[in-house]
Amino acid sequence: MNITTYSSESITGIASLYYLMIHADGEVNEKEVESGLMMIKYEGIDEAQFNDRFKKCRNIDDEILYRSSIKALSKCDKETQIRTVAWISRIADSDGYVDPREWDLIYRTYELELKLDLGKILDVLKTLPFSWN
């Protein structure tokens, strides 16, 4: 388990990115959904808040949704931002393949928008469980 406390802002950011990630390649994979559920439990994220935000994502244009997720995550501390990108990366790889559109979302988020250290993301990623193990 982690020590990060997930605020309303961080839940908005992570739920929005999760929505975008599982839809990035045009096919929602069961393992991606399982990984998302595992993330919620592992991180101690308020499931009702997460699901409420996730449902709202369906009615928002992808670019507007992405912008709102970055805005929300920008208000969070670096540890939360890093954990979020690490989880989104884990979810992208949960089906055994990271689609180029998924990689674009990851890269755009950590490098171009949040300016996060890839090494720190990889360090956290190594600690996260896989859904199929």
C-alpha positions in Angstrom: 0.0 0.0 0.0 1.1 3.6 -0.5 1.2 6.6 1.7 -0.4 9.0 -0.7 -3.7 10.6 0.3 -5.9 11.0 -2.7 -7.7 14.4 -2.7 -10.7 15.3 -4.9 -8.3 16.9 -7.4 -6.1 13.8 -7.6 -9.1 11.5 -8.0 -10.3 13.7 -10.9 -6.8 13.5 -12.5 -6.3 9.8 -12.1 -9.9 8.8 -13.0 -9.7 11.0 -16.1 -6.4 9.6 -17.2 -7.5 6.1 -16.5 -10.6 6.6 -18.7 -8.4 8.0 -21.5 -5.9 5.2 -21.2 -8.3 2.3 -21.4 -10.0 3.9 -24.4 -6.8 5.1 -26.1 -6.5 2.1 -28.5 -10.2 1.9 -29.2 -10.6 -1.3 -27.3 -11.3 -1.6 -23.6 -9.4 -4.7 -22.4 -10.6 -6.8 -19.4 -7.0 -6.8 -18.0 -7.0 -3.0 -18.1 -10.2 -2.8 -16.2 -8.9 -5.4 -13.6 -5.8 -3.3 -13.2 -7.8 -0.2 -12.6 -9.8 -1.9 -9.9 -6.6 -3.1 -8.3 -5.2 0.4 -8.5 -8.2 1.8 -6.6 -7.9 -0.9 -3.9 -4.1 -0.8 -3.6 -4.0 3.0 -3.4 -7.0 3.3 -1.1 -8.7 5.6 -3.5 -12.4 6.4 -2.6 -14.1 4.1 -5.0 -17.4 6.0 -5.1 -15.6 9.3 -5.9 -13.5 7.5 -8.6 -16.5 5.9 -10.2 -18.5 9.1 -10.2 -15.7 10.9 -12.0 -15.2 8.0 -14.4 -18.9 8.0 -15.4 -18.7 11.7 -16.1 -15.8 11.2 -18.5 -18.0 9.5 -21.0 -19.7 12.8 -21.8 -16.6 14.9 -22.2 -14.5 15.4 -25.4 -11.1 13.6 -25.0 -9.0 16.7 -25.3 -11.1 18.6 -22.9 -11.0 15.6 -20.5 -7.2 15.5 -20.9 -6.8 19.2 -20.2 -9.0 18.9 -17.0 -6.9 15.9 -15.8 -3.7 17.8 -16.3 -5.1 20.9 -14.5 -6.2 18.7 -11.6 -2.9 16.8 -11.4 -1.0 20.1 -11.6 -2.5 21.0 -8.2 -1.2 17.7 -6.6 2.2 17.1 -5.1 4.9 15.4 -7.3 4.6 12.1 -5.4 0.9 11.8 -6.4 1.7 12.9 -10.0 4.4 10.2 -10.2 2.3 7.5 -8.8 -0.5 8.4 -11.2 1.7 8.1 -14.2 3.2 4.9 -12.9 -0.3 3.4 -12.5 -1.4 4.6 -15.9 1.7 3.0 -17.4 1.0 -0.3 -15.5 -2.5 -0.3 -16.8 -1.4 0.4 -20.4 0.9 -2.7 -20.1 -1.6 -4.9 -18.3 -2.7 -6.6 -21.6 1.0 -7.3 -22.5 1.2 -4.6 -25.1 1.5 -0.8 -24.9 -0.2 0.6 -28.0 1.5 3.7 -29.6 -1.6 5.8 -28.7 -1.2 4.7 -25.0 2.5 5.5 -25.1 1.7 8.9 -26.5 -0.7 9.6 -23.6 1.9 8.5 -21.1 4.7 10.5 -22.7 2.6 13.6 -23.2 1.5 13.5 -19.5 4.8 12.9 -17.8 7.3 14.7 -20.1 5.4 17.5 -21.9 2.8 18.4 -19.3 3.9 17.5 -15.8 7.7 17.5 -16.4 8.2 14.5 -14.3 11.4 12.5 -13.8 11.1 9.2 -15.8 13.5 7.5 -13.4 11.2 8.2 -10.4 8.2 7.0 -12.4 10.1 3.7 -13.2 11.1 3.3 -9.5 7.5 3.5 -8.4 6.4 1.3 -11.4 8.7 -1.5 -10.1 6.7 -1.5 -6.8 3.3 -1.8 -8.3 1.6 -5.2 -8.6 0.5 -6.8 -11.9 -3.1 -7.9 -12.1 -2.3 -11.3 -13.6 0.2 -12.3 -10.9 
